[in-house]
Amino acid sequence: MVKGDVKVMLLSIEWLEKIGWAPKYSSVESISMTAQDVLKDFFSE
């Protein structure tokens, strides 16, 4: 086992939401957009 591997990570944005911030995209949307961008870059070279 490699030290430093994180199998599950939970991050809270509760304190940001309390001051009025809200995310533009869900986690699923963010991952999908990132994957599309990476694939676009990969195939355009």
BELRA-V968314 format. One record per helix or strand. SS is the DSSP state (hx for helix, st for strand). FROM is the first residue (numbers start at 1). LEN is the number of residues. Records with the same first field share a line. If there is no record, write none. Layout:
SS=FROM-LEN + FROM-LEN
//
This chain:
hx=14-5 + 27-18
//
